[in-house]
Amino acid sequence: MTTLIRNAWLLPCTPDMAVIEGGHVLVEDGIIASAGPGEGPPRPGAELIDAGGDIVMPGMVNAHAHLPMTLFRGLGEDVDDRLFRYVLPMERRFVSPDMVRIGTALGAWESIRAGVTTVADMYYFETEVGHVLDEAGLRGVVGQTIADFDPPDHDSIDAGFALTEKLADTFAGHDRITASIAPHAPYSTDIPVMARVARWAEDHPDAPVQIHLAEMRSEMDWAERTHGCRPVETVDRAGLLRDGLIAAHCLYLDDAEIARMAAAGVRVAHNARSNAKAGRGIAPVDKMRAAGIPVGIATDGPMSGNTLDLFAQFGPVSMFAKLLGGSRKPMPAAEVVRMATAEGARVLGLDDRIGTLTPGMAADLIRISLDAPRLQPVYDPYATLVFAAQPEDVTAVMVAGRWLMRDRQVLSLERAKVLRDAGQIATQFRAEMARIDGDET
């Protein structure tokens, strides 16, 4: 199928972060054949779309999420110990392949509606996550979590690796779904398990490694108490500080650790909103990027950050950097959008396929309407996107040349079923919370 989009305010997210008014994008067989100023080359029989001056840009990349946790969104928000009181016990009791499919479908629907076309996920029963993302038409890096705290899908580290092997076999050669291994965190795997992950990664060079790193004060205390060092050092001792490691959060880093991570080829997923909501701190993003570490924007799980749209992250990403720098200058809007597209793709190792609207890249793109009064006037489209745009401004989404949403209507998922299934799980969760609360009265 050939599609020619004309009259677009084109943001191709190439290195110069160009802004092209009256631009075009030509899509042939799922690939961008041409993108730039003017009406584009003639293609008889192509679907012609007049963008009417709307923004057309690459689909956004969510560099770290736990999609099935949509079903925990808003649960126990005002309870200090909700993780141990509700979430962990309920995960062990309720998380199943069926629950993971239902939560992922809700997350996929939300992501499409917000212009997110690629998600890096790590959770349990991750093969199910991959299947749902595939059915929804999205692109994903799906990471099987391995941990030692009695997770719901494996009762031993060996079993966790077996699930990872199954995941890798299932999606070997898939054009949109990439298998990944995801040791949960240094404190929940420790050096022997991380060393085993490093060996597995050597044998599976196409599989990224995802891990939570330097996220919490308690993690820092654990590393000092257990190994007499900091978390980055424990990962390095395990041989896991390596090219292809996607490290989420990275709040507590010193300059030497940043230099070490940059030299090793580590990439970072920045979760500004969820970190702030938990009161944990602000990641040194400017320092990491200045050192050569690619940093992508991420939502974290919906239990932590509540939303799966990157628009909700844009303001915090920029404003927190400005707070650290004491100036308006750090993290300009164009850099935020770069992190959400081209740089996010690089974090996931997909920058040879997605992240820019350039010939030869996969046709993952979104259209954003500028009709809302809060978006006018537009002096700088990047600033408009970062500080004023919202998910409902996204009107169309394409992945690999296939329309997943048009005129705000998701075409690849059934809305009524997604919401009905999620509501049934929520009913079970409410009953379990009431039981827990009742047992303690």
C-alpha positions as CSV (number, residue, x, y, z in Angstrom):
1,M,0.0,0.0,0.0
2,T,1.2,3.5,-0.9
3,T,0.3,6.6,1.2
4,L,1.2,10.1,0.4
5,I,0.7,12.7,3.2
6,R,0.9,16.3,2.0
7,N,0.6,19.8,3.5
8,A,2.1,18.7,6.8
9,W,4.1,20.6,9.4
10,L,6.8,18.0,9.2
11,L,9.1,17.3,12.2
12,P,11.4,14.5,10.9
13,C,13.5,14.5,14.1
14,T,16.7,14.2,12.1
15,P,19.9,15.4,13.8
16,D,19.3,19.1,12.9
17,M,15.7,18.8,14.3
18,A,14.4,20.6,11.2
19,V,10.9,22.2,11.0
20,I,9.4,21.8,7.5
21,E,6.2,23.7,6.7
22,G,4.3,22.3,3.8
23,G,6.1,19.0,3.9
24,H,5.2,15.5,2.7
25,V,5.8,11.9,3.7
26,L,5.5,9.1,1.1
27,V,5.0,5.6,2.5
28,E,5.5,2.5,0.3
29,D,5.2,-1.1,1.6
30,G,5.6,0.0,5.2
31,I,8.8,2.0,4.5
32,I,9.3,5.8,4.2
33,A,10.2,6.3,0.6
34,S,10.4,10.1,0.7
35,A,10.0,12.9,3.3
36,G,10.7,16.6,3.1
37,P,9.5,19.9,1.7
38,G,6.9,20.1,-1.1
39,E,4.2,17.8,-2.3
40,G,6.4,14.8,-2.8
41,P,6.9,12.6,-5.9
42,P,3.7,11.6,-7.8
43,R,2.5,8.1,-7.1
44,P,-0.6,7.2,-9.2
45,G,-3.1,5.3,-7.2
46,A,-1.6,6.3,-3.8
47,E,-3.8,7.2,-0.9
48,L,-3.6,11.0,-0.8
49,I,-3.9,12.7,2.6
50,D,-4.0,16.4,3.1
51,A,-2.7,17.0,6.6
52,G,-4.1,20.5,6.6
53,G,-1.0,21.9,8.4
54,D,-1.1,19.3,11.2
55,I,2.2,18.1,12.7
56,V,3.5,14.9,11.3
57,M,6.4,13.3,13.2
58,P,7.9,10.0,14.1
59,G,5.9,7.8,16.5
60,M,7.0,8.2,20.0
61,V,9.1,5.7,22.0
62,N,8.3,4.8,25.6
63,A,11.7,3.5,26.8
64,H,10.5,1.8,30.0
65,A,7.1,0.6,31.1
66,H,5.2,-2.2,32.8
67,L,2.1,-2.3,30.6
68,P,0.1,-5.0,32.5
69,M,0.2,-2.7,35.6
70,T,-2.5,-0.6,34.0
71,L,-4.8,-2.8,36.2
72,F,-3.1,-1.4,39.3
73,R,-3.5,2.3,38.3
74,G,-4.7,4.5,41.1
75,L,-4.9,1.6,43.6
76,G,-4.1,2.6,47.2
77,E,-2.6,5.9,46.1
78,D,-2.8,7.5,49.6
79,V,-1.6,4.4,51.5
80,D,2.1,4.8,52.5
81,D,2.9,1.0,52.4
82,R,0.7,0.2,49.4
83,L,3.5,-1.8,47.7
84,F,3.7,-4.3,50.5
85,R,0.1,-4.0,51.8
86,Y,-1.6,-4.4,48.4
87,V,0.5,-4.7,45.3
88,L,3.0,-7.4,45.9
89,P,0.4,-9.8,47.6
90,M,-2.1,-9.1,44.8
91,E,0.5,-9.7,42.1
92,R,1.3,-13.1,43.6
93,R,-2.3,-14.0,43.8
94,F,-3.8,-12.6,40.6
95,V,-1.0,-12.1,38.0
96,S,-1.6,-14.8,35.4
97,P,-1.3,-15.0,31.6
98,D,-4.9,-13.9,31.2
99,M,-4.4,-10.9,33.5
100,V,-1.3,-9.9,31.7
101,R,-3.0,-10.0,28.3
102,I,-5.9,-7.9,29.7
103,G,-3.6,-5.3,31.3
104,T,-1.4,-5.1,28.2
105,A,-4.4,-4.6,25.9
106,L,-5.5,-1.7,28.0
107,G,-1.9,-0.3,27.9
108,A,-1.6,-0.8,24.2
109,W,-4.9,1.0,23.5
110,E,-3.8,3.9,25.7
111,S,-0.4,4.1,24.0
112,I,-1.9,4.2,20.5
113,R,-4.3,7.0,21.5
114,A,-1.3,8.9,22.8
115,G,0.9,8.5,19.7
116,V,3.3,6.0,21.3
117,T,4.3,3.5,18.7
118,T,7.1,1.6,20.4
119,V,7.2,0.4,24.1
120,A,10.0,-1.2,26.1
121,D,8.2,-3.4,28.6
122,M,9.4,-5.5,31.5
123,Y,7.0,-7.6,33.5
124,Y,5.9,-11.3,34.0
125,F,4.5,-13.7,31.4
126,E,6.2,-11.4,28.9
127,T,5.5,-13.7,26.0
128,E,1.8,-12.7,26.5
129,V,2.8,-9.0,26.4
130,G,4.6,-9.6,23.1
131,H,1.5,-11.4,21.6
132,V,-0.8,-8.5,22.6
133,L,1.5,-5.8,21.2
134,D,1.8,-7.8,18.0
135,E,-1.9,-8.1,17.7
136,A,-2.3,-4.4,18.4
137,G,0.2,-3.6,15.6
138,L,2.6,-1.8,17.9
139,R,6.4,-2.2,18.1
140,G,7.9,-3.5,21.3
141,V,10.9,-4.6,23.3
142,V,9.5,-7.2,25.7
143,G,11.6,-8.1,28.7
144,Q,11.0,-11.2,30.8
145,T,11.6,-10.1,34.4
146,I,13.9,-12.3,36.5
147,A,13.9,-11.8,40.3
148,D,14.4,-13.6,43.6
149,F,11.4,-12.2,45.5
150,D,8.9,-15.0,44.6
151,P,7.5,-13.4,41.4
152,P,4.2,-14.7,40.0
153,D,5.6,-16.5,37.0
154,H,8.7,-18.3,38.2
155,D,9.7,-20.0,41.5
156,S,13.4,-20.2,40.7
157,I,16.0,-18.4,38.7
158,D,16.3,-21.4,36.4
159,A,12.6,-21.1,35.7
160,G,13.0,-17.4,34.9
161,F,15.7,-18.1,32.4
162,A,13.5,-20.8,30.8
163,L,10.8,-18.3,30.4
164,T,13.3,-15.9,28.8
165,E,14.4,-18.7,26.3
166,K,10.7,-19.2,25.4
167,L,10.3,-15.5,24.8
168,A,13.4,-15.3,22.6
169,D,12.3,-18.4,20.6
170,T,8.8,-17.1,20.1
171,F,9.8,-13.8,18.6
172,A,13.0,-14.7,16.9
173,G,13.1,-12.8,13.6
174,H,9.9,-10.9,14.3
175,D,9.9,-7.5,12.5
176,R,8.2,-5.5,15.3
177,I,8.7,-7.5,18.6
178,T,12.1,-7.8,20.1
179,A,12.8,-10.2,23.0
180,S,14.7,-8.9,26.0
181,I,16.0,-10.2,29.3
182,A,15.1,-8.1,32.4
183,P,16.9,-8.8,35.7
184,H,14.7,-6.7,38.0
185,A,17.4,-4.8,39.9
186,P,20.8,-5.4,41.5
187,Y,19.2,-6.0,44.9
188,S,16.7,-8.5,43.6
189,T,19.1,-10.5,41.5
190,D,22.6,-9.8,43.0
191,I,25.9,-10.4,41.3
192,P,25.6,-14.2,40.6
193,V,22.3,-13.8,38.7
194,M,23.4,-10.7,36.9
195,A,26.6,-12.5,35.8
196,R,24.4,-15.3,34.4
197,V,22.4,-12.7,32.6
198,A,25.5,-11.2,31.1
199,R,26.5,-14.6,29.8
200,W,23.1,-15.1,28.4
201,A,23.3,-11.7,26.7
202,E,26.6,-12.7,25.1
203,D,24.9,-15.7,23.6
204,H,21.9,-13.6,22.4
205,P,23.5,-10.4,21.0
206,D,20.2,-9.2,19.5
207,A,18.4,-9.2,22.8
208,P,18.7,-6.0,24.9
209,V,19.0,-6.2,28.7
210,Q,16.7,-4.1,30.9
211,I,17.2,-3.4,34.6
212,H,16.2,-0.9,37.3
213,L,19.3,0.9,38.4
214,A,20.2,3.5,41.1
215,E,16.5,4.1,41.6
216,M,16.1,4.2,45.4
217,R,18.0,5.1,48.6
218,S,17.3,1.6,49.9
219,E,19.1,0.2,46.8
220,M,22.1,2.4,47.6
221,D,22.1,1.2,51.2
222,W,21.8,-2.5,50.1
223,A,24.8,-2.2,47.8
224,E,26.9,-0.5,50.5
225,R,25.9,-3.0,53.1
226,T,26.2,-6.1,50.9
227,H,29.1,-5.3,48.7
228,G,30.8,-2.2,50.1
229,C,30.1,-0.2,46.9
230,R,27.3,1.4,44.9
231,P,24.8,-0.2,42.6
232,V,26.6,0.7,39.4
233,E,29.7,-1.0,40.7
234,T,27.8,-4.2,41.5
235,V,26.4,-4.3,38.0
236,D,29.9,-3.8,36.6
237,R,31.4,-6.5,38.9
238,A,28.8,-8.9,37.4
239,G,29.9,-8.0,33.9
240,L,26.5,-6.5,33.0
241,L,27.6,-2.9,32.6
242,R,27.7,-3.3,28.8
243,D,26.6,-2.2,25.4
244,G,22.9,-3.1,25.1
245,L,22.0,-2.5,28.8
246,I,18.9,-0.3,29.2
247,A,19.1,1.1,32.7
248,A,15.8,2.6,34.0
249,H,15.8,5.6,36.4
250,C,19.5,6.2,37.3
251,L,18.7,8.9,39.9
252,Y,21.7,8.4,42.1
253,L,24.9,8.7,40.0
254,D,28.1,10.5,40.5
255,D,30.3,11.8,37.8
256,A,32.6,8.8,37.8
257,E,29.7,6.4,37.4
258,I,28.3,8.5,34.5
259,A,31.7,8.3,32.8
260,R,31.9,4.5,33.4
261,M,28.4,4.0,32.0
262,A,29.2,6.0,28.9
263,A,32.3,4.1,28.2
264,A,30.5,0.8,28.6
265,G,27.7,1.8,26.1
266,V,24.9,1.8,28.6
267,R,21.6,3.5,27.7
268,V,19.1,5.1,30.1
269,A,15.3,5.3,30.3
270,H,14.3,8.5,32.2
271,N,11.1,8.3,34.3
272,A,10.8,11.9,35.5
273,R,7.1,11.8,36.5
274,S,7.1,8.5,38.4
275,N,10.4,9.4,40.2
276,A,9.0,12.7,41.3
277,K,5.7,11.2,42.4
278,A,7.6,8.8,44.6
279,G,9.7,11.6,46.0
280,R,12.9,9.9,44.9
281,G,14.7,12.7,43.1
282,I,15.8,14.0,39.8
283,A,18.1,12.1,37.4
284,P,21.2,14.0,36.1
285,V,20.0,13.8,32.5
286,D,22.0,16.7,31.2
287,K,25.2,15.2,32.6
288,M,24.5,11.8,31.2
289,R,23.7,13.1,27.7
290,A,26.7,15.4,27.8
291,A,28.9,12.3,28.5
292,G,27.4,10.5,25.5
293,I,24.8,8.4,27.2
294,P,21.6,8.2,25.1
295,V,18.6,8.9,27.3
296,G,15.0,8.1,26.3
297,I,11.8,9.3,27.9
298,A,9.7,6.7,29.8
299,T,6.5,6.5,31.7
300,D,7.3,3.6,34.1
301,G,4.4,1.5,35.1
302,P,0.9,3.0,35.4
303,M,0.9,2.1,39.1
304,S,3.8,4.5,39.6
305,G,3.3,7.2,37.0
306,N,-0.4,6.6,36.2
307,T,-0.3,7.4,32.5
308,L,1.4,5.8,29.5
309,D,1.6,8.9,27.4
310,L,4.8,10.8,26.9
311,F,3.0,14.2,26.8
312,A,2.6,13.9,30.6
313,Q,6.4,13.3,30.9
314,F,7.5,16.2,28.6
315,G,7.0,19.0,31.1
316,P,8.7,17.3,34.0
317,V,11.6,16.2,31.9
318,S,12.3,19.8,30.8
319,M,11.4,21.6,34.0
320,F,13.4,19.3,36.3
321,A,16.5,19.9,34.2
322,K,15.8,23.6,34.4
323,L,15.5,23.4,38.2
324,L,18.8,21.5,38.5
325,G,20.4,24.1,36.2
326,G,18.8,27.1,37.8
327,S,17.9,28.5,34.3
328,R,15.5,28.2,31.4
329,K,18.3,27.1,29.1
330,P,18.8,23.4,30.1
331,M,16.7,20.8,28.1
332,P,15.2,22.9,25.4
333,A,11.9,21.6,23.9
334,A,13.5,20.3,20.7
335,E,15.8,18.1,22.8
336,V,12.8,16.7,24.7
337,V,11.1,15.7,21.5
338,R,14.4,14.2,20.3
339,M,14.6,12.0,23.4
340,A,11.0,10.8,22.7
341,T,11.8,9.8,19.2
342,A,15.3,9.4,17.6
343,E,17.2,9.2,20.9
344,G,14.6,6.8,22.5
345,A,15.0,4.6,19.4
346,R,18.7,4.6,20.0
347,V,18.2,3.6,23.7
348,L,16.3,0.5,22.5
349,G,18.8,-0.3,19.8
350,L,16.2,0.4,17.1
351,D,17.6,3.6,15.6
352,D,18.4,1.8,12.3
353,R,14.7,1.2,11.9
354,I,12.6,3.9,13.7
355,G,12.9,7.3,15.3
356,T,13.2,9.6,12.3
357,L,11.1,10.3,9.1
358,T,13.8,9.6,6.6
359,P,13.9,7.3,3.5
360,G,14.5,3.7,4.3
361,M,13.1,3.9,7.9
362,A,10.0,2.0,9.0
363,A,6.9,4.1,8.5
364,D,6.1,4.6,12.2
365,L,4.5,8.1,12.3
366,I,1.8,10.1,14.0
367,R,-0.3,13.1,13.1
368,I,-1.1,15.8,15.7
369,S,-3.8,18.4,15.2
370,L,-3.2,22.0,16.2
371,D,-6.9,22.9,16.4
372,A,-7.1,23.2,20.2
373,P,-7.1,26.8,21.4
374,R,-4.4,25.9,24.0
375,L,-2.0,25.1,21.1
376,Q,-2.3,28.5,19.4
377,P,-0.5,30.5,18.4
378,V,2.5,28.3,17.4
379,Y,5.9,30.0,17.5
380,D,7.9,26.9,18.0
381,P,6.2,23.5,17.3
382,Y,8.6,21.7,19.7
383,A,7.7,24.0,22.5
384,T,4.0,23.6,21.7
385,L,4.4,19.8,21.9
386,V,6.3,19.8,25.1
387,F,4.4,22.3,27.1
388,A,0.8,22.4,25.7
389,A,-0.1,19.3,23.7
390,Q,-2.0,16.4,25.1
391,P,-2.8,12.9,23.9
392,E,-6.2,13.9,22.5
393,D,-4.4,16.0,20.0
394,V,-3.1,12.9,18.3
395,T,-5.5,12.1,15.5
396,A,-3.7,9.3,13.5
397,V,-1.1,6.7,14.2
398,M,0.8,4.5,11.7
399,V,3.2,1.6,12.4
400,A,5.1,-0.1,9.7
401,G,2.8,1.5,7.1
402,R,-0.4,0.2,8.9
403,W,-2.9,2.7,10.3
404,L,-3.6,1.8,14.0
405,M,-5.7,4.9,14.6
406,R,-7.5,7.3,12.3
407,D,-9.7,10.2,13.3
408,R,-9.1,9.3,17.0
409,Q,-10.5,5.8,16.4
410,V,-8.3,2.9,17.3
411,L,-8.5,0.3,14.5
412,S,-6.5,-2.6,15.9
413,L,-8.2,-3.1,19.2
414,E,-11.8,-3.5,20.3
415,R,-12.5,-0.7,22.8
416,A,-15.5,-2.3,24.5
417,K,-13.7,-5.6,25.1
418,V,-10.6,-3.9,26.4
419,L,-12.6,-1.9,29.0
420,R,-14.9,-4.7,29.9
421,D,-12.1,-7.1,30.6
422,A,-10.2,-4.5,32.6
423,G,-13.2,-3.7,34.7
424,Q,-13.7,-7.4,35.6
425,I,-10.1,-7.6,36.9
426,A,-10.6,-4.3,38.9
427,T,-13.7,-5.9,40.6
428,Q,-11.5,-8.7,41.8
429,F,-8.9,-6.3,43.0
430,R,-11.4,-4.2,44.9
431,A,-12.7,-7.3,46.7
432,E,-9.1,-8.3,47.7
433,M,-8.3,-4.9,49.0
434,A,-11.4,-5.0,51.1
435,R,-10.5,-8.4,52.4
436,I,-7.0,-7.2,53.3
437,D,-8.3,-4.1,55.1
438,G,-10.9,-6.3,56.9
439,D,-8.3,-8.7,58.1
440,E,-6.5,-5.9,59.9
441,T,-9.5,-4.4,61.7
